Amino acid sequence: MGLVLYADFESPACYVASSRADALIATGVPVDWRAVESDPHLPVGRRGLAATEQESLRHDLESLERLLLPGETLPLSPPAFRPNTRGAVAAYAEAYGAGVADDVRRLLFDACWTRGADIGSAEVLRRLLAGPLLRGRSTAALTSSAFESVVSPSRGPITTDAWRRIRDWSERRQSLDARPLPLLVVDGWQPVWGETALRRLEKEMLKAGATSAPVLPDPGRFPAVDDPPHFSWVSEVGGRWRHAWKAAL
């Protein structure tokens, strides 16, 4: 079975889709999650929601609440602003290539929807995603001793592979359908979107015997360290040991 999901991190429907993707993955069903921007024209800095947008968000959450399965939840305090998700998409594309995409996806949704963090900020992304990217097959640019950022200064991807990934995901999504996310394609058949996509994910969960809210390892964990070197050596050499040494305290 091939499940491909196109989704943005600022969408409440995509938040639910992410939870259902985790339920499927926990049963061994692969889900190819592809991050795209639903509104690439948002300003770089986060923008507060206008009264009409707040009302629309409340309506969306009420509609989604009726679709929730036992064990699924929605954020009690939804974000008070719309982040520009270009940086989040770029960081996810890097994580996809590093083999830690699912952990990074979980961290980004949690940061945006339950902690109200600005996932459009390069500094927020650096602090949030250091653990999984150091565990992954990251390039030297992502595992330098300084670990300056997981995205470029313009909040774009660092590697060419990630840039191509973002381009391909965006073009493929546009060729399929430009309607509201999430957009789901199952086994290459016609795509479904929005609430219909969520209902199809529910159907796939029932077929796979998946349960909501599976217990998963901490997505933000740092690499395991056996016999960490002395701190004086770590402070001089740095790199992955510096982060791992702190995590081992």
Summary of the structure (lengths in Angstrom):
residues: 249
radius of gyration: 18.4
end to end distance: 42.5
largest distance: 58.0
contacts: 787
relative contact order: 0.18
helix: 47%
strand: 8%
